Amino acid sequence: MSLVRNGRARLALALPRHRQKLRAIKNQEMEDLFEAYALAAGAIESLRNEYPLREELLREYQNLCLDMQAEVVAFLEGRPVPDAPQPRDE
């Protein structure tokens, strides 16, 4: 399974209300985000299986995934993406 498909599937599980929209997205920027999400989620799985547990690193990856979920939801709902630079009125 490609990273894009894997990330899209993982996000569909994490964001069940948005499953239909996630399946329909054909946007390179979002596909890059799906790929990044797949890598981060995979890192979480690996970190959870380590002993001793690296809790701080695990938390960082969990927060990264939550940030990416928020970014996807904002995109799907047509809202400004969190932490994205806002256009300035000049």
N, CA, C and O atoms as CSV, one atom per row, in Angstrom:
chain,resi,resn,atom,element,x,y,z
A,1,MET,N,N,0.853,-1.182,0.000
A,1,MET,CA,C,0.000,0.000,0.000
A,1,MET,C,C,0.892,1.236,0.000
A,1,MET,O,O,1.864,1.311,0.752
A,2,SER,N,N,0.562,2.183,-0.830
A,2,SER,CA,C,1.366,3.410,-0.889
A,2,SER,C,C,1.179,4.228,0.386
A,2,SER,O,O,0.186,4.078,1.099
A,3,LEU,N,N,2.149,5.090,0.657
A,3,LEU,CA,C,2.040,5.951,1.834
A,3,LEU,C,C,0.835,6.871,1.746
A,3,LEU,O,O,0.191,7.151,2.757
A,4,VAL,N,N,0.524,7.344,0.542
A,4,VAL,CA,C,-0.636,8.227,0.374
A,4,VAL,C,C,-1.917,7.476,0.753
A,4,VAL,O,O,-2.745,7.983,1.510
A,5,ARG,N,N,-2.063,6.276,0.221
A,5,ARG,CA,C,-3.262,5.477,0.532
A,5,ARG,C,C,-3.313,5.119,2.010
A,5,ARG,O,O,-4.379,5.140,2.624
A,6,ASN,N,N,-2.156,4.789,2.578
A,6,ASN,CA,C,-2.083,4.445,3.987
A,6,ASN,C,C,-2.479,5.635,4.854
A,6,ASN,O,O,-3.272,5.489,5.784
A,7,GLY,N,N,-1.933,6.806,4.555
A,7,GLY,CA,C,-2.268,8.007,5.318
A,7,GLY,C,C,-3.729,8.390,5.177
A,7,GLY,O,O,-4.373,8.782,6.151
A,8,ARG,N,N,-4.253,8.277,3.957
A,8,ARG,CA,C,-5.671,8.580,3.724
A,8,ARG,C,C,-6.545,7.633,4.556
A,8,ARG,O,O,-7.520,8.065,5.171
A,9,ALA,N,N,-6.194,6.348,4.573
A,9,ALA,CA,C,-6.965,5.364,5.335
A,9,ALA,C,C,-6.872,5.620,6.835
A,9,ALA,O,O,-7.869,5.519,7.550
A,10,ARG,N,N,-5.676,5.951,7.309
A,10,ARG,CA,C,-5.517,6.242,8.737
A,10,ARG,C,C,-6.317,7.481,9.144
A,10,ARG,O,O,-6.930,7.513,10.210
A,11,LEU,N,N,-6.303,8.499,8.281
A,11,LEU,CA,C,-7.085,9.702,8.578
A,11,LEU,C,C,-8.578,9.412,8.531
A,11,LEU,O,O,-9.340,9.977,9.315
A,12,ALA,N,N,-9.002,8.546,7.632
A,12,ALA,CA,C,-10.424,8.173,7.564
A,12,ALA,C,C,-10.857,7.491,8.861
A,12,ALA,O,O,-11.984,7.681,9.317
A,13,LEU,N,N,-9.968,6.702,9.453
A,13,LEU,CA,C,-10.282,6.075,10.744
A,13,LEU,C,C,-10.307,7.104,11.869
A,13,LEU,O,O,-11.153,7.036,12.762
A,14,ALA,N,N,-9.381,8.053,11.824
A,14,ALA,CA,C,-9.290,9.067,12.873
A,14,ALA,C,C,-10.385,10.123,12.754
A,14,ALA,O,O,-10.781,10.726,13.752
A,15,LEU,N,N,-10.876,10.348,11.530
A,15,LEU,CA,C,-11.871,11.402,11.267
A,15,LEU,C,C,-13.084,10.800,10.548
A,15,LEU,O,O,-13.316,11.096,9.376
A,16,PRO,N,N,-13.854,9.963,11.237
A,16,PRO,CA,C,-14.938,9.236,10.560
A,16,PRO,C,C,-15.987,10.135,9.898
A,16,PRO,O,O,-16.580,9.740,8.894
A,17,ARG,N,N,-16.225,11.314,10.429
A,17,ARG,CA,C,-17.224,12.212,9.815
A,17,ARG,C,C,-16.789,12.699,8.442
A,17,ARG,O,O,-17.617,13.171,7.663
A,18,HIS,N,N,-15.517,12.593,8.139
A,18,HIS,CA,C,-14.970,13.134,6.890
A,18,HIS,C,C,-14.530,12.050,5.910
A,18,HIS,O,O,-13.836,12.345,4.937
A,19,ARG,N,N,-14.921,10.809,6.154
A,19,ARG,CA,C,-14.442,9.701,5.321
A,19,ARG,C,C,-14.753,9.887,3.845
A,19,ARG,O,O,-13.882,9.681,3.000
A,20,GLN,N,N,-15.975,10.270,3.525
A,20,GLN,CA,C,-16.352,10.421,2.113
A,20,GLN,C,C,-15.497,11.481,1.431
A,20,GLN,O,O,-14.999,11.266,0.325
A,21,LYS,N,N,-15.328,12.611,2.080
A,21,LYS,CA,C,-14.524,13.686,1.490
A,21,LYS,C,C,-13.057,13.271,1.353
A,21,LYS,O,O,-12.404,13.595,0.361
A,22,LEU,N,N,-12.549,12.554,2.352
A,22,LEU,CA,C,-11.159,12.106,2.286
A,22,LEU,C,C,-10.932,11.182,1.100
A,22,LEU,O,O,-9.895,11.255,0.441
A,23,ARG,N,N,-11.890,10.320,0.828
A,23,ARG,CA,C,-11.760,9.393,-0.305
A,23,ARG,C,C,-11.760,10.127,-1.646
A,23,ARG,O,O,-11.158,9.666,-2.615
A,24,ALA,N,N,-12.435,11.265,-1.690
A,24,ALA,CA,C,-12.618,11.981,-2.950
A,24,ALA,C,C,-11.504,12.986,-3.265
A,24,ALA,O,O,-11.409,13.452,-4.400
A,25,ILE,N,N,-10.675,13.322,-2.300
A,25,ILE,CA,C,-9.658,14.364,-2.500
A,25,ILE,C,C,-8.640,13.938,-3.553
A,25,ILE,O,O,-8.047,12.862,-3.484
A,26,LYS,N,N,-8.465,14.813,-4.515
A,26,LYS,CA,C,-7.424,14.655,-5.540
A,26,LYS,C,C,-6.640,15.966,-5.567
A,26,LYS,O,O,-6.786,16.770,-6.488
A,27,ASN,N,N,-5.821,16.168,-4.562
A,27,ASN,CA,C,-5.090,17.419,-4.389
A,27,ASN,C,C,-3.668,17.071,-3.958
A,27,ASN,O,O,-3.481,16.387,-2.951
A,28,GLN,N,N,-2.671,17.526,-4.698
A,28,GLN,CA,C,-1.286,17.151,-4.411
A,28,GLN,C,C,-0.860,17.572,-3.014
A,28,GLN,O,O,-0.176,16.815,-2.326
A,29,GLU,N,N,-1.248,18.759,-2.585
A,29,GLU,CA,C,-0.878,19.225,-1.253
A,29,GLU,C,C,-1.439,18.293,-0.177
A,29,GLU,O,O,-0.745,17.956,0.782
A,30,MET,N,N,-2.687,17.883,-0.341
A,30,MET,CA,C,-3.297,16.982,0.635
A,30,MET,C,C,-2.670,15.592,0.542
A,30,MET,O,O,-2.500,14.926,1.563
A,31,GLU,N,N,-2.330,15.154,-0.647
A,31,GLU,CA,C,-1.682,13.844,-0.772
A,31,GLU,C,C,-0.310,13.845,-0.097
A,31,GLU,O,O,0.103,12.832,0.468
A,32,ASP,N,N,0.389,14.966,-0.152
A,32,ASP,CA,C,1.656,15.093,0.582
A,32,ASP,C,C,1.401,14.987,2.086
A,32,ASP,O,O,2.177,14.365,2.813
A,33,LEU,N,N,0.309,15.598,2.544
A,33,LEU,CA,C,-0.040,15.535,3.957
A,33,LEU,C,C,-0.429,14.102,4.355
A,33,LEU,O,O,-0.075,13.647,5.442
A,34,PHE,N,N,-1.157,13.391,3.478
A,34,PHE,CA,C,-1.503,11.992,3.752
A,34,PHE,C,C,-0.237,11.167,3.946
A,34,PHE,O,O,-0.154,10.333,4.847
A,35,GLU,N,N,0.740,11.413,3.090
A,35,GLU,CA,C,2.005,10.684,3.173
A,35,GLU,C,C,2.714,10.987,4.493
A,35,GLU,O,O,3.215,10.078,5.154
A,36,ALA,N,N,2.756,12.247,4.870
A,36,ALA,CA,C,3.388,12.646,6.127
A,36,ALA,C,C,2.647,12.037,7.316
A,36,ALA,O,O,3.271,11.620,8.291
A,37,TYR,N,N,1.324,11.985,7.236
A,37,TYR,CA,C,0.528,11.410,8.309
A,37,TYR,C,C,0.835,9.918,8.451
A,37,TYR,O,O,0.968,9.411,9.566
A,38,ALA,N,N,0.947,9.222,7.328
A,38,ALA,CA,C,1.267,7.790,7.369
A,38,ALA,C,C,2.621,7.567,8.047
A,38,ALA,O,O,2.762,6.657,8.863
A,39,LEU,N,N,3.600,8.380,7.719
A,39,LEU,CA,C,4.928,8.244,8.322
A,39,LEU,C,C,4.892,8.530,9.823
A,39,LEU,O,O,5.499,7.801,10.608
A,40,ALA,N,N,4.187,9.582,10.222
A,40,ALA,CA,C,4.102,9.939,11.644
A,40,ALA,C,C,3.334,8.879,12.429
A,40,ALA,O,O,3.736,8.514,13.534
A,41,ALA,N,N,2.236,8.385,11.868
A,41,ALA,CA,C,1.453,7.351,12.547
A,41,ALA,C,C,2.265,6.062,12.669
A,41,ALA,O,O,2.183,5.369,13.683
A,42,GLY,N,N,3.039,5.744,11.648
A,42,GLY,CA,C,3.914,4.578,11.711
A,42,GLY,C,C,4.981,4.735,12.783
A,42,GLY,O,O,5.325,3.778,13.475
A,43,ALA,N,N,5.496,5.940,12.913
A,43,ALA,CA,C,6.491,6.214,13.954
A,43,ALA,C,C,5.879,6.018,15.340
A,43,ALA,O,O,6.536,5.501,16.243
A,44,ILE,N,N,4.627,6.429,15.507
A,44,ILE,CA,C,3.944,6.237,16.795
A,44,ILE,C,C,3.854,4.753,17.125
A,44,ILE,O,O,4.132,4.341,18.251
A,45,GLU,N,N,3.466,3.954,16.137
A,45,GLU,CA,C,3.368,2.505,16.366
A,45,GLU,C,C,4.722,1.930,16.776
A,45,GLU,O,O,4.802,1.130,17.708
A,46,SER,N,N,5.773,2.331,16.089
A,46,SER,CA,C,7.120,1.839,16.418
A,46,SER,C,C,7.546,2.277,17.817
A,46,SER,O,O,8.085,1.485,18.590
A,47,LEU,N,N,7.300,3.535,18.128
A,47,LEU,CA,C,7.692,4.057,19.439
A,47,LEU,C,C,6.941,3.363,20.575
A,47,LEU,O,O,7.502,3.145,21.648
A,48,ARG,N,N,5.690,3.021,20.344
A,48,ARG,CA,C,4.905,2.336,21.384
A,48,ARG,C,C,5.446,0.944,21.684
A,48,ARG,O,O,5.219,0.408,22.768
A,49,ASN,N,N,6.164,0.353,20.725
A,49,ASN,CA,C,6.699,-0.990,20.908
A,49,ASN,C,C,8.119,-0.999,21.463
A,49,ASN,O,O,8.684,-2.068,21.697
A,50,GLU,N,N,8.696,0.169,21.673
A,50,GLU,CA,C,10.059,0.255,22.195
A,50,GLU,C,C,10.074,0.108,23.714
A,50,GLU,O,O,9.129,0.460,24.420
A,51,TYR,N,N,11.190,-0.428,24.170
A,51,TYR,CA,C,11.424,-0.452,25.604
A,51,TYR,C,C,12.871,-0.076,25.820
A,51,TYR,O,O,13.742,-0.729,25.245
A,52,PRO,N,N,13.180,0.912,26.593
A,52,PRO,CA,C,12.226,1.728,27.340
A,52,PRO,C,C,11.472,2.697,26.431
A,52,PRO,O,O,11.962,3.099,25.376
A,53,LEU,N,N,10.301,3.048,26.859
A,53,LEU,CA,C,9.421,3.939,26.107
A,53,LEU,C,C,9.991,5.356,26.108
A,53,LEU,O,O,10.323,5.902,27.161
A,54,ARG,N,N,10.099,5.943,24.918
A,54,ARG,CA,C,10.556,7.339,24.811
A,54,ARG,C,C,9.317,8.231,24.773
A,54,ARG,O,O,8.850,8.635,23.707
A,55,GLU,N,N,8.795,8.528,25.971
A,55,GLU,CA,C,7.517,9.213,26.109
A,55,GLU,C,C,7.487,10.589,25.460
A,55,GLU,O,O,6.494,10.958,24.832
A,56,GLU,N,N,8.558,11.346,25.604
A,56,GLU,CA,C,8.575,12.703,25.042
A,56,GLU,C,C,8.494,12.662,23.518
A,56,GLU,O,O,7.744,13.432,22.917
A,57,LEU,N,N,9.254,11.778,22.897
A,57,LEU,CA,C,9.222,11.649,21.438
A,57,LEU,C,C,7.853,11.128,20.974
A,57,LEU,O,O,7.321,11.583,19.962
A,58,LEU,N,N,7.299,10.186,21.710
A,58,LEU,CA,C,5.974,9.663,21.392
A,58,LEU,C,C,4.936,10.786,21.431
A,58,LEU,O,O,4.100,10.894,20.534
A,59,ARG,N,N,4.992,11.616,22.468
A,59,ARG,CA,C,4.063,12.755,22.587
A,59,ARG,C,C,4.220,13.721,21.421
A,59,ARG,O,O,3.233,14.249,20.909
A,60,GLU,N,N,5.454,13.951,21.006
A,60,GLU,CA,C,5.694,14.860,19.878
A,60,GLU,C,C,5.024,14.337,18.607
A,60,GLU,O,O,4.378,15.095,17.884
A,61,TYR,N,N,5.179,13.051,18.341
A,61,TYR,CA,C,4.544,12.471,17.151
A,61,TYR,C,C,3.019,12.464,17.276
A,61,TYR,O,O,2.316,12.684,16.290
A,62,GLN,N,N,2.510,12.213,18.474
A,62,GLN,CA,C,1.060,12.254,18.669
A,62,GLN,C,C,0.528,13.662,18.414
A,62,GLN,O,O,-0.512,13.826,17.776
A,63,ASN,N,N,1.232,14.674,18.905
A,63,ASN,CA,C,0.816,16.058,18.670
A,63,ASN,C,C,0.920,16.420,17.196
A,63,ASN,O,O,0.074,17.142,16.668
A,64,LEU,N,N,1.952,15.923,16.536
A,64,LEU,CA,C,2.102,16.156,15.104
A,64,LEU,C,C,0.906,15.586,14.347
A,64,LEU,O,O,0.366,16.238,13.453
A,65,CYS,N,N,0.494,14.372,14.703
A,65,CYS,CA,C,-0.669,13.760,14.046
A,65,CYS,C,C,-1.942,14.562,14.317
A,65,CYS,O,O,-2.761,14.748,13.417
A,66,LEU,N,N,-2.110,15.033,15.547
A,66,LEU,CA,C,-3.284,15.844,15.862
A,66,LEU,C,C,-3.282,17.146,15.061
A,66,LEU,O,O,-4.330,17.589,14.593
A,67,ASP,N,N,-2.108,17.757,14.903
A,67,ASP,CA,C,-2.004,18.979,14.100
A,67,ASP,C,C,-2.369,18.700,12.640
A,67,ASP,O,O,-3.062,19.495,12.005
A,68,MET,N,N,-1.905,17.582,12.121
A,68,MET,CA,C,-2.230,17.234,10.728
A,68,MET,C,C,-3.719,16.941,10.580
A,68,MET,O,O,-4.319,17.295,9.564
A,69,GLN,N,N,-4.321,16.301,11.577
A,69,GLN,CA,C,-5.766,16.064,11.532
A,69,GLN,C,C,-6.521,17.389,11.486
A,69,GLN,O,O,-7.474,17.537,10.721
A,70,ALA,N,N,-6.098,18.351,12.303
A,70,ALA,CA,C,-6.739,19.668,12.314
A,70,ALA,C,C,-6.584,20.362,10.964
A,70,ALA,O,O,-7.509,21.022,10.489
A,71,GLU,N,N,-5.426,20.212,10.357
A,71,GLU,CA,C,-5.172,20.807,9.047
A,71,GLU,C,C,-6.097,20.200,7.986
A,71,GLU,O,O,-6.647,20.918,7.151
A,72,VAL,N,N,-6.262,18.894,8.026
A,72,VAL,CA,C,-7.138,18.207,7.071
A,72,VAL,C,C,-8.589,18.647,7.263
A,72,VAL,O,O,-9.281,18.945,6.289
A,73,VAL,N,N,-9.046,18.690,8.504
A,73,VAL,CA,C,-10.429,19.098,8.778
A,73,VAL,C,C,-10.666,20.522,8.300
A,73,VAL,O,O,-11.696,20.809,7.689
A,74,ALA,N,N,-9.725,21.412,8.571
A,74,ALA,CA,C,-9.861,22.801,8.119
A,74,ALA,C,C,-9.960,22.853,6.601
A,74,ALA,O,O,-10.798,23.575,6.060
A,75,PHE,N,N,-9.121,22.103,5.913
A,75,PHE,CA,C,-9.153,22.069,4.450
A,75,PHE,C,C,-10.507,21.560,3.958
A,75,PHE,O,O,-11.107,22.154,3.062
A,76,LEU,N,N,-10.986,20.468,4.540
A,76,LEU,CA,C,-12.246,19.869,4.097
A,76,LEU,C,C,-13.444,20.769,4.364
A,76,LEU,O,O,-14.426,20.745,3.622
A,77,GLU,N,N,-13.358,21.556,5.421
A,77,GLU,CA,C,-14.457,22.450,5.774
A,77,GLU,C,C,-14.296,23.840,5.173
A,77,GLU,O,O,-15.115,24.724,5.425
A,78,GLY,N,N,-13.251,24.039,4.383
A,78,GLY,CA,C,-13.049,25.315,3.710
A,78,GLY,C,C,-12.626,26.437,4.631
A,78,GLY,O,O,-12.827,27.611,4.321
A,79,ARG,N,N,-12.037,26.082,5.768
A,79,ARG,CA,C,-11.560,27.093,6.715
A,79,ARG,C,C,-10.070,27.302,6.512
A,79,ARG,O,O,-9.402,26.467,5.901
A,80,PRO,N,N,-9.540,28.419,7.023
A,80,PRO,CA,C,-8.088,28.614,6.947
A,80,PRO,C,C,-7.381,27.487,7.689
A,80,PRO,O,O,-7.827,27.046,8.748
A,81,VAL,N,N,-6.298,27.039,7.129
A,81,VAL,CA,C,-5.534,25.954,7.732
A,81,VAL,C,C,-4.818,26.492,8.956
A,81,VAL,O,O,-4.193,27.550,8.879
A,82,PRO,N,N,-4.890,25.787,10.102
A,82,PRO,CA,C,-4.207,26.271,11.309
A,82,PRO,C,C,-2.719,26.461,11.055
A,82,PRO,O,O,-2.078,25.660,10.375
A,83,ASP,N,N,-2.191,27.528,11.611
A,83,ASP,CA,C,-0.768,27.858,11.513
A,83,ASP,C,C,-0.304,28.181,10.097
A,83,ASP,O,O,0.894,28.335,9.861
A,84,ALA,N,N,-1.225,28.286,9.168
A,84,ALA,CA,C,-0.836,28.690,7.815
A,84,ALA,C,C,-0.747,30.215,7.776
A,84,ALA,O,O,-1.525,30.904,8.436
A,85,PRO,N,N,0.192,30.732,7.012
A,85,PRO,CA,C,0.281,32.199,6.921
A,85,PRO,C,C,-1.002,32.757,6.299
A,85,PRO,O,O,-1.484,32.263,5.279
A,86,GLN,N,N,-1.527,33.772,6.922
A,86,GLN,CA,C,-2.740,34.410,6.426
A,86,GLN,C,C,-2.368,35.521,5.463
A,86,GLN,O,O,-1.379,36.224,5.674
A,87,PRO,N,N,-3.167,35.689,4.385
A,87,PRO,CA,C,-2.859,36.769,3.442
A,87,PRO,C,C,-2.989,38.133,4.133
A,87,PRO,O,O,-3.887,38.360,4.944
A,88,ARG,N,N,-2.062,39.028,3.782
A,88,ARG,CA,C,-2.095,40.362,4.362
A,88,ARG,C,C,-2.798,41.314,3.420
A,88,ARG,O,O,-2.664,41.228,2.200
A,89,ASP,N,N,-3.554,42.230,4.020
A,89,ASP,CA,C,-4.194,43.282,3.223
A,89,ASP,C,C,-3.160,44.364,2.996
A,89,ASP,O,O,-2.648,44.963,3.942
A,90,GLU,N,N,-2.861,44.607,1.737
A,90,GLU,CA,C,-1.863,45.649,1.442
A,90,GLU,C,C,-2.490,46.734,0.632
A,90,GLU,O,O,-1.821,47.705,0.278
